[in-house]
Amino acid sequence: MSDDPKTLVSTDWLANHLKDPDLRVLDASWYLPDAGRDARAEYHAAHVPGARFFDIDEISDARSDLPHMAPPVEKFMSRMRRMGVGDGHQIVVYDGAGLLSAPRVWWLFKLMGHRDVAVLDGGFPKWQAEGRPTEDLAPVVKDRHLTVRYQNQLVRDVTQVSQASKLGTTQIVDARAAARFRGDAPEPREGLRAGHIPGARNVPFNTLLNTDQTMKSPDQLRTVFEGAGVDLSAPVITSCGSGITAAILGLALERIGHDRWSLYDGSWAEWGMFPTVPVATGDA
């Protein structure tokens, strides 16, 4: 793969830069409750040397009833200061599934205006499989200021998505599994209707990944999107169950040079709960 410190870097790249003074590595592991995994406990057992743990559920908007919504700017800044992550840092984010939740944190940094951030391709499983170094002690951190320049265009709310669905001017692309998209499988969160946003296309996030959880090549990614009926000349809103895997779609779009995309933060956790917005079932 071609390393790009603004989107995706290889384990080789990270190994070569691990001692860079301005590198900050973040473990952004996150799992659905039924996965039976404890991300923080796994971090304390073993992580990439120097990595800090980024708690997606805690570094979120506590005022919202929806899961892990993007945090207010002030909260993000204070948490990053405490983690010693700030201006002038090249950030690399990884997760323990390979490539699942790290892109969400990549998107969060982009949302806050920090561009020098990349996802580790293949994540911690690939790093460990290659016999690379790990440690079990959290690093000593020094406060660092992070300047935020909030990028409104990277996030969408239910009103904006509803309008896009009605007008059809922006493609909505859903990262959930096909059975959930069609409405054939129940949602993992209680109280949600089954189906998808009218007019949405379905690109299950795992169709963008290789078997080792690395991301497919840009040409392959383009083929997957086009095969799902996504118009890559139009702007895109990505969606999923709760705003996590939607960011994988965003990362893939960025890899193929499509930068007119935004993420529906509430995703199906919000849309499926709202009684006033329509739901479609079956294929797109």
ZAVO-262594 format. One record per residue (C-alpha): residue in one letter; residue number from 1; x, y, z. Coordinates in Angstrom, 3 decimals. Layout:
! residues N
<atom code="A" pos="NUM" px="X" py="Y" pz="Z"/>
...
//
This chain:
! residues 284
<atom code="M" pos="1" px="0.000" py="0.000" pz="0.000"/>
<atom code="S" pos="2" px="1.055" py="3.609" pz="-0.418"/>
<atom code="D" pos="3" px="1.515" py="5.224" pz="2.973"/>
<atom code="D" pos="4" px="-0.276" py="8.526" pz="3.510"/>
<atom code="P" pos="5" px="0.082" py="10.146" pz="6.957"/>
<atom code="K" pos="6" px="-3.260" py="11.885" pz="6.376"/>
<atom code="T" pos="7" px="-5.270" py="8.706" pz="5.731"/>
<atom code="L" pos="8" px="-3.651" py="5.297" pz="6.134"/>
<atom code="V" pos="9" px="-0.182" py="4.048" pz="7.100"/>
<atom code="S" pos="10" px="1.331" py="0.560" pz="7.192"/>
<atom code="T" pos="11" px="2.833" py="-1.251" pz="10.164"/>
<atom code="D" pos="12" px="6.229" py="-0.776" pz="8.477"/>
<atom code="W" pos="13" px="5.669" py="2.987" pz="8.389"/>
<atom code="L" pos="14" px="4.696" py="3.089" pz="12.059"/>
<atom code="A" pos="15" px="7.664" py="0.931" pz="13.085"/>
<atom code="N" pos="16" px="10.013" py="3.278" pz="11.232"/>
<atom code="H" pos="17" px="8.514" py="6.396" pz="12.852"/>
<atom code="L" pos="18" px="7.827" py="5.038" pz="16.342"/>
<atom code="K" pos="19" px="10.633" py="7.043" pz="17.929"/>
<atom code="D" pos="20" px="9.710" py="10.338" pz="16.208"/>
<atom code="P" pos="21" px="9.287" py="12.962" pz="18.968"/>
<atom code="D" pos="22" px="6.166" py="14.412" pz="17.359"/>
<atom code="L" pos="23" px="4.396" py="11.098" pz="16.793"/>
<atom code="R" pos="24" px="1.388" py="10.268" pz="18.957"/>
<atom code="V" pos="25" px="-0.155" py="6.797" pz="18.765"/>
<atom code="L" pos="26" px="-3.720" py="6.245" pz="19.956"/>
<atom code="D" pos="27" px="-5.434" py="2.949" pz="20.755"/>
<atom code="A" pos="28" px="-9.063" py="3.610" pz="19.797"/>
<atom code="S" pos="29" px="-10.355" py="0.081" pz="20.269"/>
<atom code="W" pos="30" px="-14.121" py="-0.188" pz="20.731"/>
<atom code="Y" pos="31" px="-16.475" py="-3.148" pz="20.558"/>
<atom code="L" pos="32" px="-20.190" py="-3.799" pz="20.570"/>
<atom code="P" pos="33" px="-21.349" py="-5.205" pz="23.928"/>
<atom code="D" pos="34" px="-22.026" py="-8.645" pz="22.417"/>
<atom code="A" pos="35" px="-18.382" py="-8.933" pz="21.297"/>
<atom code="G" pos="36" px="-17.420" py="-9.862" pz="24.859"/>
<atom code="R" pos="37" px="-14.231" py="-7.792" pz="24.709"/>
<atom code="D" pos="38" px="-12.986" py="-5.085" pz="27.085"/>
<atom code="A" pos="39" px="-11.040" py="-2.521" pz="25.061"/>
<atom code="R" pos="40" px="-9.470" py="-0.754" pz="28.032"/>
<atom code="A" pos="41" px="-8.388" py="-4.014" pz="29.694"/>
<atom code="E" pos="42" px="-6.817" py="-5.159" pz="26.422"/>
<atom code="Y" pos="43" px="-4.948" py="-1.845" pz="26.177"/>
<atom code="H" pos="44" px="-3.554" py="-2.299" pz="29.693"/>
<atom code="A" pos="45" px="-2.468" py="-5.850" pz="28.810"/>
<atom code="A" pos="46" px="-0.620" py="-4.865" pz="25.614"/>
<atom code="H" pos="47" px="-0.414" py="-1.923" pz="23.230"/>
<atom code="V" pos="48" px="1.905" py="-0.300" pz="20.698"/>
<atom code="P" pos="49" px="4.780" py="1.346" pz="22.635"/>
<atom code="G" pos="50" px="3.852" py="4.870" pz="23.655"/>
<atom code="A" pos="51" px="0.173" py="4.501" pz="22.721"/>
<atom code="R" pos="52" px="-2.486" py="6.333" pz="24.708"/>
<atom code="F" pos="53" px="-5.995" py="4.906" pz="25.095"/>
<atom code="F" pos="54" px="-8.741" py="6.921" pz="23.372"/>
<atom code="D" pos="55" px="-12.102" py="6.078" pz="24.974"/>
<atom code="I" pos="56" px="-14.688" py="6.640" pz="22.233"/>
<atom code="D" pos="57" px="-17.634" py="6.336" pz="24.627"/>
<atom code="E" pos="58" px="-16.164" py="8.729" pz="27.208"/>
<atom code="I" pos="59" px="-14.771" py="11.346" pz="24.801"/>
<atom code="S" pos="60" px="-18.254" py="12.049" pz="23.492"/>
<atom code="D" pos="61" px="-21.246" py="14.332" pz="24.041"/>
<atom code="A" pos="62" px="-22.555" py="13.402" pz="27.497"/>
<atom code="R" pos="63" px="-25.633" py="15.579" pz="26.897"/>
<atom code="S" pos="64" px="-26.886" py="13.329" pz="24.100"/>
<atom code="D" pos="65" px="-28.966" py="10.192" pz="24.595"/>
<atom code="L" pos="66" px="-27.360" py="8.777" pz="21.466"/>
<atom code="P" pos="67" px="-24.200" py="6.649" pz="21.750"/>
<atom code="H" pos="68" px="-20.745" py="8.270" pz="21.438"/>
<atom code="M" pos="69" px="-21.804" py="11.412" pz="19.573"/>
<atom code="A" pos="70" px="-18.981" py="13.828" pz="18.698"/>
<atom code="P" pos="71" px="-17.921" py="15.705" pz="21.857"/>
<atom code="P" pos="72" px="-18.181" py="19.460" pz="22.309"/>
<atom code="V" pos="73" px="-15.015" py="21.268" pz="21.207"/>
<atom code="E" pos="74" px="-14.046" py="22.207" pz="24.788"/>
<atom code="K" pos="75" px="-14.282" py="18.617" pz="25.992"/>
<atom code="F" pos="76" px="-12.226" py="17.323" pz="23.081"/>
<atom code="M" pos="77" px="-9.537" py="19.936" pz="23.716"/>
<atom code="S" pos="78" px="-9.344" py="19.184" pz="27.442"/>
<atom code="R" pos="79" px="-9.166" py="15.415" pz="26.917"/>
<atom code="M" pos="80" px="-6.436" py="15.764" pz="24.297"/>
<atom code="R" pos="81" px="-4.465" py="18.130" pz="26.548"/>
<atom code="R" pos="82" px="-4.644" py="15.527" pz="29.303"/>
<atom code="M" pos="83" px="-3.459" py="12.846" pz="26.863"/>
<atom code="G" pos="84" px="-0.581" py="15.030" pz="25.657"/>
<atom code="V" pos="85" px="-1.906" py="15.185" pz="22.101"/>
<atom code="G" pos="86" px="-1.861" py="18.537" pz="20.354"/>
<atom code="D" pos="87" px="-0.562" py="20.946" pz="17.770"/>
<atom code="G" pos="88" px="2.351" py="19.772" pz="15.632"/>
<atom code="H" pos="89" px="1.739" py="16.079" pz="16.287"/>
<atom code="Q" pos="90" px="1.427" py="13.395" pz="13.661"/>
<atom code="I" pos="91" px="-1.267" py="11.081" pz="15.025"/>
<atom code="V" pos="92" px="-1.681" py="7.400" pz="14.184"/>
<atom code="V" pos="93" px="-4.840" py="5.653" pz="15.396"/>
<atom code="Y" pos="94" px="-5.309" py="1.895" pz="15.588"/>
<atom code="D" pos="95" px="-7.770" py="-0.595" pz="17.055"/>
<atom code="G" pos="96" px="-7.784" py="-4.166" pz="18.279"/>
<atom code="A" pos="97" px="-10.162" py="-5.472" pz="15.603"/>
<atom code="G" pos="98" px="-7.872" py="-4.582" pz="12.707"/>
<atom code="L" pos="99" px="-9.842" py="-1.779" pz="11.115"/>
<atom code="L" pos="100" px="-13.121" py="-1.035" pz="12.870"/>
<atom code="S" pos="101" px="-13.230" py="1.911" pz="15.281"/>
<atom code="A" pos="102" px="-9.924" py="3.681" pz="14.510"/>
<atom code="P" pos="103" px="-11.400" py="5.514" pz="11.491"/>
<atom code="R" pos="104" px="-14.014" py="7.052" pz="13.805"/>
<atom code="V" pos="105" px="-11.261" py="8.763" pz="15.794"/>
<atom code="W" pos="106" px="-9.469" py="9.703" pz="12.558"/>
<atom code="W" pos="107" px="-12.727" py="11.432" pz="11.527"/>
<atom code="L" pos="108" px="-13.056" py="13.133" pz="14.933"/>
<atom code="F" pos="109" px="-9.617" py="14.702" pz="14.564"/>
<atom code="K" pos="110" px="-10.474" py="15.823" pz="11.035"/>
<atom code="L" pos="111" px="-13.726" py="17.267" pz="12.375"/>
<atom code="M" pos="112" px="-11.690" py="19.255" pz="14.887"/>
<atom code="G" pos="113" px="-9.435" py="20.534" pz="12.092"/>
<atom code="H" pos="114" px="-6.371" py="18.340" pz="12.720"/>
<atom code="R" pos="115" px="-5.136" py="17.014" pz="9.387"/>
<atom code="D" pos="116" px="-2.002" py="15.071" pz="10.300"/>
<atom code="V" pos="117" px="-3.810" py="11.950" pz="11.398"/>
<atom code="A" pos="118" px="-3.776" py="8.457" pz="9.905"/>
<atom code="V" pos="119" px="-5.215" py="5.020" pz="10.625"/>
<atom code="L" pos="120" px="-2.896" py="2.025" pz="11.075"/>
<atom code="D" pos="121" px="-3.746" py="-0.412" pz="8.278"/>
<atom code="G" pos="122" px="-4.570" py="-3.809" pz="9.787"/>
<atom code="G" pos="123" px="-4.381" py="-2.377" pz="13.299"/>
<atom code="F" pos="124" px="-3.062" py="-4.095" pz="16.390"/>
<atom code="P" pos="125" px="-3.721" py="-7.673" pz="15.154"/>
<atom code="K" pos="126" px="-1.380" py="-7.119" pz="12.199"/>
<atom code="W" pos="127" px="1.183" py="-5.381" pz="14.422"/>
<atom code="Q" pos="128" px="1.184" py="-8.353" pz="16.829"/>
<atom code="A" pos="129" px="1.134" py="-10.966" pz="14.061"/>
<atom code="E" pos="130" px="4.342" py="-9.463" pz="12.698"/>
<atom code="G" pos="131" px="6.031" py="-9.827" pz="16.098"/>
<atom code="R" pos="132" px="6.459" py="-6.103" pz="16.599"/>
<atom code="P" pos="133" px="7.101" py="-4.622" pz="20.075"/>
<atom code="T" pos="134" px="4.308" py="-4.030" pz="22.600"/>
<atom code="E" pos="135" px="4.213" py="-2.776" pz="26.176"/>
<atom code="D" pos="136" px="1.752" py="-2.867" pz="29.053"/>
<atom code="L" pos="137" px="2.550" py="0.444" pz="30.779"/>
<atom code="A" pos="138" px="0.799" py="3.674" pz="29.889"/>
<atom code="P" pos="139" px="3.227" py="6.398" pz="28.728"/>
<atom code="V" pos="140" px="4.166" py="9.404" pz="30.827"/>
<atom code="V" pos="141" px="2.390" py="12.346" pz="29.219"/>
<atom code="K" pos="142" px="2.924" py="16.090" pz="29.227"/>
<atom code="D" pos="143" px="0.080" py="18.515" pz="28.607"/>
<atom code="R" pos="144" px="-0.099" py="19.781" pz="25.043"/>
<atom code="H" pos="145" px="-2.458" py="22.382" pz="23.599"/>
<atom code="L" pos="146" px="-4.627" py="21.403" pz="20.635"/>
<atom code="T" pos="147" px="-5.996" py="24.220" pz="18.486"/>
<atom code="V" pos="148" px="-9.443" py="23.329" pz="17.126"/>
<atom code="R" pos="149" px="-10.808" py="24.608" pz="13.833"/>
<atom code="Y" pos="150" px="-14.176" py="22.876" pz="13.681"/>
<atom code="Q" pos="151" px="-15.070" py="21.582" pz="10.208"/>
<atom code="N" pos="152" px="-18.879" py="21.771" pz="9.971"/>
<atom code="Q" pos="153" px="-18.931" py="20.234" pz="6.507"/>
<atom code="L" pos="154" px="-17.714" py="16.866" pz="7.841"/>
<atom code="V" pos="155" px="-20.793" py="16.111" pz="9.973"/>
<atom code="R" pos="156" px="-24.531" py="15.902" pz="9.285"/>
<atom code="D" pos="157" px="-27.578" py="15.766" pz="11.554"/>
<atom code="V" pos="158" px="-30.982" py="14.124" pz="11.073"/>
<atom code="T" pos="159" px="-32.533" py="17.220" pz="9.480"/>
<atom code="Q" pos="160" px="-29.775" py="17.536" pz="6.899"/>
<atom code="V" pos="161" px="-29.870" py="13.799" pz="6.127"/>
<atom code="S" pos="162" px="-33.660" py="13.885" pz="5.800"/>
<atom code="Q" pos="163" px="-33.349" py="16.710" pz="3.300"/>
<atom code="A" pos="164" px="-30.645" py="14.844" pz="1.350"/>
<atom code="S" pos="165" px="-32.878" py="11.756" pz="1.283"/>
<atom code="K" pos="166" px="-35.823" py="13.736" pz="-0.102"/>
<atom code="L" pos="167" px="-33.900" py="15.802" pz="-2.649"/>
<atom code="G" pos="168" px="-31.474" py="13.100" pz="-3.778"/>
<atom code="T" pos="169" px="-28.705" py="15.666" pz="-4.286"/>
<atom code="T" pos="170" px="-26.308" py="13.877" pz="-1.945"/>
<atom code="Q" pos="171" px="-25.727" py="10.123" pz="-1.946"/>
<atom code="I" pos="172" px="-26.363" py="8.435" pz="1.405"/>
<atom code="V" pos="173" px="-24.180" py="5.339" pz="1.846"/>
<atom code="D" pos="174" px="-24.863" py="2.890" pz="4.674"/>
<atom code="A" pos="175" px="-22.033" py="0.745" pz="6.097"/>
<atom code="R" pos="176" px="-24.237" py="-1.809" pz="7.907"/>
<atom code="A" pos="177" px="-24.507" py="-5.452" pz="6.866"/>
<atom code="A" pos="178" px="-26.862" py="-6.117" pz="3.968"/>
<atom code="A" pos="179" px="-29.450" py="-7.964" pz="6.094"/>
<atom code="R" pos="180" px="-29.760" py="-5.004" pz="8.469"/>
<atom code="F" pos="181" px="-29.917" py="-2.581" pz="5.556"/>
<atom code="R" pos="182" px="-32.766" py="-4.555" pz="3.940"/>
<atom code="G" pos="183" px="-34.583" py="-4.827" pz="7.266"/>
<atom code="D" pos="184" px="-34.303" py="-8.627" pz="7.329"/>
<atom code="A" pos="185" px="-32.165" py="-8.718" pz="10.485"/>
<atom code="P" pos="186" px="-33.019" py="-7.071" pz="13.814"/>
<atom code="E" pos="187" px="-30.985" py="-4.122" pz="15.037"/>
<atom code="P" pos="188" px="-28.580" py="-4.796" pz="17.949"/>
<atom code="R" pos="189" px="-30.014" py="-1.789" pz="19.803"/>
<atom code="E" pos="190" px="-33.498" py="-2.148" pz="21.234"/>
<atom code="G" pos="191" px="-36.385" py="0.017" pz="20.098"/>
<atom code="L" pos="192" px="-35.132" py="0.703" pz="16.583"/>
<atom code="R" pos="193" px="-37.088" py="0.081" pz="13.426"/>
<atom code="A" pos="194" px="-35.519" py="-2.158" pz="10.782"/>
<atom code="G" pos="195" px="-34.512" py="-0.963" pz="7.327"/>
<atom code="H" pos="196" px="-32.635" py="1.994" pz="5.864"/>
<atom code="I" pos="197" px="-32.870" py="5.664" pz="4.953"/>
<atom code="P" pos="198" px="-34.886" py="6.011" pz="1.721"/>
<atom code="G" pos="199" px="-32.593" py="6.374" pz="-1.279"/>
<atom code="A" pos="200" px="-29.501" py="5.116" pz="0.561"/>
<atom code="R" pos="201" px="-26.995" py="2.748" pz="-1.012"/>
<atom code="N" pos="202" px="-25.457" py="-0.139" pz="0.888"/>
<atom code="V" pos="203" px="-21.696" py="-0.651" pz="1.115"/>
<atom code="P" pos="204" px="-21.112" py="-2.994" pz="4.082"/>
<atom code="F" pos="205" px="-17.828" py="-1.829" pz="5.609"/>
<atom code="N" pos="206" px="-16.253" py="-5.296" pz="5.462"/>
<atom code="T" pos="207" px="-16.525" py="-5.258" pz="1.643"/>
<atom code="L" pos="208" px="-13.856" py="-2.529" pz="1.709"/>
<atom code="L" pos="209" px="-11.414" py="-4.701" pz="3.668"/>
<atom code="N" pos="210" px="-9.149" py="-7.614" pz="2.862"/>
<atom code="T" pos="211" px="-9.278" py="-10.813" pz="4.919"/>
<atom code="D" pos="212" px="-6.439" py="-9.537" pz="7.136"/>
<atom code="Q" pos="213" px="-8.513" py="-6.410" pz="7.930"/>
<atom code="T" pos="214" px="-6.313" py="-4.124" pz="5.842"/>
<atom code="M" pos="215" px="-8.054" py="-1.760" pz="3.445"/>
<atom code="K" pos="216" px="-8.352" py="-2.698" pz="-0.214"/>
<atom code="S" pos="217" px="-6.434" py="-0.749" pz="-2.861"/>
<atom code="P" pos="218" px="-7.925" py="2.513" pz="-4.177"/>
<atom code="D" pos="219" px="-8.890" py="0.823" pz="-7.472"/>
<atom code="Q" pos="220" px="-10.631" py="-1.988" pz="-5.609"/>
<atom code="L" pos="221" px="-12.400" py="0.505" pz="-3.339"/>
<atom code="R" pos="222" px="-13.674" py="2.427" pz="-6.348"/>
<atom code="T" pos="223" px="-15.015" py="-0.815" pz="-7.836"/>
<atom code="V" pos="224" px="-16.881" py="-1.667" pz="-4.611"/>
<atom code="F" pos="225" px="-18.539" py="1.753" pz="-4.384"/>
<atom code="E" pos="226" px="-19.501" py="1.823" pz="-8.058"/>
<atom code="G" pos="227" px="-20.773" py="-1.760" pz="-7.854"/>
<atom code="A" pos="228" px="-23.145" py="-0.651" pz="-5.091"/>
<atom code="G" pos="229" px="-24.501" py="2.131" pz="-7.282"/>
<atom code="V" pos="230" px="-22.691" py="4.983" pz="-5.560"/>
<atom code="D" pos="231" px="-22.169" py="8.017" pz="-7.790"/>
<atom code="L" pos="232" px="-18.609" py="9.048" pz="-6.968"/>
<atom code="S" pos="233" px="-19.020" py="12.364" pz="-8.754"/>
<atom code="A" pos="234" px="-21.613" py="13.462" pz="-6.161"/>
<atom code="P" pos="235" px="-21.171" py="14.372" pz="-2.493"/>
<atom code="V" pos="236" px="-21.674" py="11.503" pz="-0.028"/>
<atom code="I" pos="237" px="-23.109" py="11.199" pz="3.478"/>
<atom code="T" pos="238" px="-21.900" py="8.059" pz="5.268"/>
<atom code="S" pos="239" px="-24.072" py="6.288" pz="7.837"/>
<atom code="C" pos="240" px="-24.076" py="3.046" pz="9.851"/>
<atom code="G" pos="241" px="-25.457" py="1.798" pz="13.179"/>
<atom code="S" pos="242" px="-24.086" py="4.472" pz="15.505"/>
<atom code="G" pos="243" px="-21.490" py="6.481" pz="13.582"/>
<atom code="I" pos="244" px="-18.492" py="4.168" pz="14.031"/>
<atom code="T" pos="245" px="-18.180" py="2.126" pz="10.825"/>
<atom code="A" pos="246" px="-19.543" py="5.040" pz="8.734"/>
<atom code="A" pos="247" px="-16.055" py="6.489" pz="9.216"/>
<atom code="I" pos="248" px="-14.547" py="3.452" pz="7.440"/>
<atom code="L" pos="249" px="-16.515" py="4.504" pz="4.361"/>
<atom code="G" pos="250" px="-15.190" py="8.043" pz="4.790"/>
<atom code="L" pos="251" px="-11.608" py="6.789" pz="5.011"/>
<atom code="A" pos="252" px="-12.116" py="4.680" pz="1.889"/>
<atom code="L" pos="253" px="-13.588" py="7.657" pz="0.010"/>
<atom code="E" pos="254" px="-10.632" py="9.785" pz="1.072"/>
<atom code="R" pos="255" px="-8.261" py="7.073" pz="-0.199"/>
<atom code="I" pos="256" px="-9.779" py="7.299" pz="-3.687"/>
<atom code="G" pos="257" px="-9.576" py="11.090" pz="-3.709"/>
<atom code="H" pos="258" px="-13.252" py="11.764" pz="-2.946"/>
<atom code="D" pos="259" px="-13.200" py="14.534" pz="-0.341"/>
<atom code="R" pos="260" px="-16.817" py="15.725" pz="-0.571"/>
<atom code="W" pos="261" px="-18.167" py="13.463" pz="2.130"/>
<atom code="S" pos="262" px="-19.622" py="13.900" pz="5.590"/>
<atom code="L" pos="263" px="-20.679" py="11.549" pz="8.376"/>
<atom code="Y" pos="264" px="-24.177" py="11.228" pz="9.801"/>
<atom code="D" pos="265" px="-23.242" py="11.169" pz="13.474"/>
<atom code="G" pos="266" px="-26.572" py="9.898" pz="14.829"/>
<atom code="S" pos="267" px="-26.776" py="7.227" pz="12.116"/>
<atom code="W" pos="268" px="-29.340" py="4.444" pz="12.527"/>
<atom code="A" pos="269" px="-29.348" py="4.769" pz="16.332"/>
<atom code="E" pos="270" px="-31.103" py="8.093" pz="15.696"/>
<atom code="W" pos="271" px="-32.942" py="7.554" pz="12.414"/>
<atom code="G" pos="272" px="-34.353" py="4.182" pz="13.443"/>
<atom code="M" pos="273" px="-35.738" py="5.714" pz="16.645"/>
<atom code="F" pos="274" px="-37.311" py="8.828" pz="15.083"/>
<atom code="P" pos="275" px="-41.011" py="8.111" pz="14.402"/>
<atom code="T" pos="276" px="-41.367" py="11.024" pz="11.969"/>
<atom code="V" pos="277" px="-38.765" py="10.006" pz="9.375"/>
<atom code="P" pos="278" px="-39.513" py="7.335" pz="6.759"/>
<atom code="V" pos="279" px="-37.844" py="3.932" pz="6.622"/>
<atom code="A" pos="280" px="-37.314" py="1.845" pz="3.488"/>
<atom code="T" pos="281" px="-36.841" py="-1.930" pz="3.400"/>
<atom code="G" pos="282" px="-35.506" py="-4.333" pz="0.794"/>
<atom code="D" pos="283" px="-32.619" py="-3.566" pz="-1.536"/>
<atom code="A" pos="284" px="-31.759" py="-0.002" pz="-2.511"/>
//
